[in-house]
């Protein structure tokens, strides 16, 4: 049942995310031509400022997710109601705090911009970003219940349909009016509509949530939530400030134009990374259920299989990015938005290391073991900020991904893995380290082979890109199969695929017989 739920969630998430990426890139394509690069920089800067403001959430949603796994498994409706009532009250407060904090920052944010950008109504634009972030908290808490109950696909369906329509309307507005304010008003309207629909659907699926008779949480539950929130807050502060602060540094030390160019590359890797992240988000509920009901050995075996799938997915995406990101940017927004190849290689390496952490993080978060590495994000924050400032001043924009890559390689990857193996699976890290290094070597070798293969194509334009895409996808697939077919995890993946294909065929035949 867990496998079926995970596959269904992944199917909806991936299908939706692929189309979402298309609409987002179409949106940015029109954006780059309807407005100048300074608008891109302002959009990236304001988004990251609001990401930092969302620290007021303090990881409460993650802590509550862990608290919901057992009540959902036992169908303890009374406890679910109590937890959701607490969640609702906290998230409404967070929404108001973010809006208030945004207005307080109104006279401060201009000091984070180097130079004088040629953008009218900049204060109004900032306020609209603040409102969009704040109102997202008033209903969105109910989507957590769907995720924890292994029904992520329902949230995904509503979310993706809403975002598709929003992006199309934004593209039309940009083409007809070139008005960034109207563009943002559409975004605010759809943020509200999407969360309202999710709230109504959740209420219909779980009618007991409407029950006014809600018992207060027991002291032991409150203590557990406070403990988890106390640990997660360090992770939230470190992660949000590290990721968002880097963009603010570029705006501060360089200018909004470079910030906009950087944001194009970040949008590409973030879009690909989001496809990977959504897959793991889709199985979080199943992992939580697994850890709440199964033995340590079962959890460990499942983790090893998930880690191998994590590697295959990330390695394939990494090879594609190395070979295609430069020709894609040139085709998408123009040659004037290209960075040098040194930047690209470091940027893609950063992507690889970041995404290879996904399997560890989903098992760590589902078990609430983030308590044991709660101080890690603060160390990451100090390390990456100091190194980023030092490198930006000396080697420019290349120093940004280099600082982040260094932080992930030296601190993040190994501490998170150590916590998971010691406190959740109670196993040595020896096998994990060996596999991680082997997988990285395979990715490196395969990337070089495919990059040189694609280099044969010298044709430019759309036709050249399509040809490079074909060689990249084919080459990456063949190379990964050749370099991994001997592993037992590869055979296990084939068994799982075969089993699910047979299951779908039997279900299809059965449906035809019924008709």
N, C-alpha and C positions, 0 to 999 in steps of 0.2 A: 504493500500500500504506500509506504514511504517513497519507494522508487517511482511508482506511478505518479504520485503527487509531484515529485521533483521534476520528472520528465515533462509533465503537463505544464508546470510553472515555467520551466526553461523554454518550452516550445513557444508559449505566449510571449515571454519576455524577449527572446531572441527575435522572433518574428516582428514584434512591435519595435524593437530597438533598431533593426536594420532599416525599416521604413523611416523611423524617427531620424536616424543619421542622414538619410537622403533629404528629408525636409529641412533639417537644420543646416545642411551644407547649401541647399538651395537658398535658404533664408540669408546665410552669410554671403553667398555669391551676389545676391541682389543688394544686400546691405553695403558691400564693399564698392559697388558701382553707384548706388543712389546717394551714399554719404561718404565722407572722407575717412582716412585712417584714424583721425583723432576721435571720431565717434566710436570706432572699435576699441580704442584705448580707454575712453571714458566708460564704455559699457563693461569692459573687463575690470577696470578699477572699482567701479561702484558695486559690481557683483561680488568682488572679493572683500570690500568693506562690509557689505551686508552679511557675507559668510562669517566674518569675525563677530559681528553683532549677534549672530545666531548662537554664539557661545552661551547665551543666557539659557539655552535649552539644557546645558550642563550634562548631556548624556542621559537625561531622564528617560527618553524613549527607548534607548538600548537596555537600560536597567529594567524597565517595565516589560519589555519583550521577554527577557529571561524569566521574569516572575509569572508570565502567562502560560509558559509551555506546560507545566504540570497541571494547572487547573483546566486547561483545554483538553489535555489527554484524559483527565478524569471526569470531564463534563461538569465541573464544579461551577455552576452558574452564579451562585452567590458571590464567590470570590472574584469571578470575572467581572461582575458588575461593580464590585468595590474598586478593583484596579482601574477599570475604565473611567469611573467617576473621578478618581484621583488624577488620572491622565488628562481628562478633559479640563479640569480646573487649572492644572499646572500649565497646559499648553495655551489656554486663553490668556493667562497672565503673561506668558512669554511673548505672545503676539503683541500685547499692549506695550510691554517693555521695549521690544524692538522698535516699534513705531516711535515711542517717546525718545529712545536713544538716537534714532535717526535724525529727528528734528534738533536734538542737542548738537549733533555733529555738523549741522548745516553750515555754520560759520567756520568750521575747522577743516573740512575736506579739501577746500581749494589749496591749502598749504601742502597737500600731498602731490600736487601737480607741478611739474617743472615747466616753466614758460607760460604763455598765455594762449590757451587753445581757442580756436575760432569756432566756438559752439554756443549758439544762442540758447537762452532759457536753461542754463546748466543747473541752476538751483531747482527748478521745477522737475527736471529729469532725475536729479538725485532723490527728490521727495517721492516720485513715482516708483523708483526702485525700492525705497523704504516701505511704501505701502504694499507693494507686491510681496515683499518678504514677510511683513507682519501678518497680513491676512491669511497667508498660507497655513498658519498654525491653528486657526479657529475650528477647522473641521478635520484636518489631515490625520489627527491622532487615531481615528477609527481604522485607517488603512493598516495600522500595526496589528490589529486583531486578525485581519484577513491573512497577513503574512505569517503570523504565529500559528494560525490554524491550517497552514499549508494550502491556502487559497489565494496565493499571490497573483495568480493568473487573472482573477476578477479585477483586482486593482490595476493590473497591467493593461487590461483591455480598455477600461475607462480612461486611464491616464494617456495611453497612446492615441486613442481616437480624439481626445480633447486637444492634445498637443499638435496632431496633424492639422486639424481645422485651424487652430491658432496660427501655426506657421504659414499656412496658405493665405489667411487674411492679412497677416503682417507683410507678406511678400506683395500682395495686391496694394496695400496702403503705401508701401515704399515706392512701388512703381508709379502709382498715380499721384502721390503728394510729396514724396521725399520728406515726410514729417515724422521725426523720431518720437515726438510726444504722443501722437496717435498710435504709433507702433507699440509704445509702452502701455497705453490705456487698454489696448486689446489684450496684452499679456496679463494685466491685473484682472480683467473681466474673466478670462478663462481660468486663471488660478482659483478664483472664487467658485466658478461654476463646477470645475472638476472636483474640488474638495466637497462641495455640497452634494453632488451626485454620489460620490463614494460614501458619504455619511448616510444618505437615504438608503442606499443599497445595503449597507452594513446593518442598519436598523431593521430592514426587512428580513435579512438572513438570520439575525439574532434578536428576535422580538423581545426577549427578556431584558435587553438594554434599556427599553422604554419604561421598565418597572421603576416606580418612584421609591419603592421600598429597598433601600440600599444600606447594608450594614457597613459600619466603618471598618477599615482594615485592622487586623490584629496587630499588637505591638511587635510580634516577631517578624511579621511581613514588612512593617514600616522600618524596622531595624535593618533588615536585609536590603531593602531598596535604598535606604540612606547609605549603607556600606558600598553598594554597587555604584550609586551615583557619585559618591566621594572618590571612587577609583576611576570612573569613566571621565570625570571632569578634567583630570590631567590629560587623558587621551584627546579629548575634544579640544582643549586649549592648545596642546602641542600640534595636533594635526591641522586644525583650522588656521592657526597663526602661521604655521610653517608654509602651508600651501598658498594661502591668500597674501601673506606678508611679502612673499617673493615678488608677486605682481606689483604690489605697492612700491617696493624698492625700485623696480624698473621705471615706474612713473616718476618717482622722486629723484633718482640719480641720473636717469637718461631723459626720456620724454614720452608723451602719450603715443607718438607715432610708432616708436619701437615697441611700446607696450601692445599696440594693436597688432603689429607684425608677429610678435611673440605669441599673442593670443590665438592667432590662426593655427600655428603649429600645435599649441596646447589643445585647441579645439579638436584637432585631428586625433591626437593620442588619447585625449579624454573620451572622445566618441568611441574609439576602439576599446579603450579600457572600460568604458561603461557597459559595453556588450559583455565583456568578461565579468565585470562586477555584478551585473544583473543576473547572470547565470548563477553565481554564488549566492546572491540575495534570494533567488528563487528556491534554493535548497536549504536556506537557513532554518526554516521551520522544521524541515525533515531532520536536519542535524540536531536541532534542539530536542525533538522527539526521540531521536536515537540515543542521545546522551542522557535523557531522562529515564530510558527504559532498558538499555542494553548494557552488556558487560564491557569492560575496558578493552579486552581483546577485539571485540567486534568493532568498537570505535576506532581502534588503531588500524585494523585491516581496511576499514572504510576510508580512513584518512589517507592511507597510502594509495588507494585507488583514485581518490579525488585529486591528490597531489600530482599523479601522473597525467590525468586529464587536464589539470591546470597547466602543466608543462606543455603538452601538445598544443593547446589552444594559444598559449602565450608565445611559444616558439614560432608557430605559424604566423601570428600577427606581427611579431617582431621582424621576421624575414620580409613580410609584405611592406612594412613601414620603411625599412632600410632601402628597399628597391624602388618604392613608389611615392614616398612622401614629397620628394622634390618635384618630380614631373606633375604630381597632382596639384601642388600649390601653384606652380606656374600656370597650369591649365585653368585652375579654379579662380584665383584672384590676380594673377599676373606675375611676370618676372620681377617686378619691383618689390614684391613681398617675400622674396627668397632670402633665406639665411645661408651662411656658408656650410660646407659639408662637415666640418669639424663640429659645429653646433648640432647638426642633425644626428651624427653618430652618438654623441654624448646624450642627446635628448632621447633617442630611441633606447639606449642602454638604460637610461633612467626609467623608461616605460617598462622594460623587461623586468628589472629588479622589483619595481613597484607591484606589477601584476603577479609575479611569482609568489608574492606574500598572501594572495587571496585565500588559498586553501587553509593556510595556518590561521588567518584571521577569522574565517567563518566558523572554524571549530573552537577557537579561543572565545569568540564573542558568545556563541551559543552555550558555552559552559560557564560564562561569567568569570572567567579566569583573568580578565583584564586587571583585576585587583593586584595581581602579583607583579605586573610591570607598569604600575601606575605612574612611576616617576620617569619612565623612559621618554615620554613625549616632551617633558620639560628639558631633558638633556638634548634631545633632537632639536628642539626649538633654539636653544642657545647656540649649539654647534652650527646649525645650518645658517642662522642669521649672521653670526660673526664671520663665517667663511664666505657667505654670499656677498656681504658688504666688502670684504677684503678683495674677493675675486672680481666683482663688478668694477671696482675702481682701477684694477690692473689689466684685466683682459676683456672687459665689457660684458656684453650679453651672454657670451659663452660661459661665464662664471656662474650663471644662474642654475642651469641644469647640472653643472659640474658639482656645485655645492650640495644640491639635493641628492645626487647619485652617491657622493661620498658619505653623506649621512645615512643613507639606506644601507649601503654596503658595510659600514663600520658598526652601526648601532641597531637599526630597526630590524633587519632580517634575522639576526642571530638571537637577539633578546626575545622576540616574539616566539620564535621556534623553541627556544629553551623553556619558556614558560609553559607552552602547550605540552611538550614532551614530559616535563617534570611533574606538573600539577594536574594534568588532565589524563594523559595516557600512561604516565609512570614508566616511561621507556627511555633508553639511551638515545642521544641525538646522532650517534655514529652513522646509522643507516641514512638518516635524513641528509646529513652533510655530504655524504658520498654521492647520493642521488642528485642533490642540488648542483654539485660541481660537475657531475657527469652530464646532467641536462643542460647546464650552461655551456659546456664544451661542445655538445652536439649542436646547440643553437648557433654558436659562433661559427663553427665549420660550415654548417648548412647555409648560413647567411652569406658567407664569402662565396660559396659555390654558386648560389642563385644570383647574387649581385653581379658576378662576372658573366653569368649566362645572360642576364637582362641587359648588360652593357653592350651586347652585340647589336641591340636595336638602336639605331641612330635616327629613326624617323621621329619627327615632332608632331605636335597637334593631337587631336582626339584619336586619330588612327594609331599613332605611335604609342599613346598611352594604353589603348586597348590591347595592343600587341604586347607591351610590357606587362600588363596585368595578366594576360594569358600565360606568359612565360613564368611570371612570379608565382602564381597560384599553382600551376602544374609542377614547377621546379620545387617549390616548398613542400608540396604534398609528397612527391616522389622521394625527396631527400629525407623527410621525417620518417616515412615508412621504412626506407632502407636502413636508417640508423637506429630504429627502435623496435623492429619486428621481432627481435630475439628476446625482448623483455617479457616476463610473465604478465605484467600489467597490460601489455599490448594484446595478448591473447584473451585476457579477461574482458577488455573493452569489446573485442570482436564477439565474445559470447553474449555480452549484455545487448549489443546492437542486434545480433541475430535473434535473441530471445524476444526483444521488443518488436522487431519486425514480424515475427511469427504471431505474436499476440495481436498486433494490429490487423494482420491478414485474417486471423480467426474471427476477430470482432467484425470485420467487414463482411465476411461470408455469412456470419450469423445474422447480421442486419439485413442482408439480401434475402435470406430464408424467411425472415419475419415479414418482409414486404411481400 
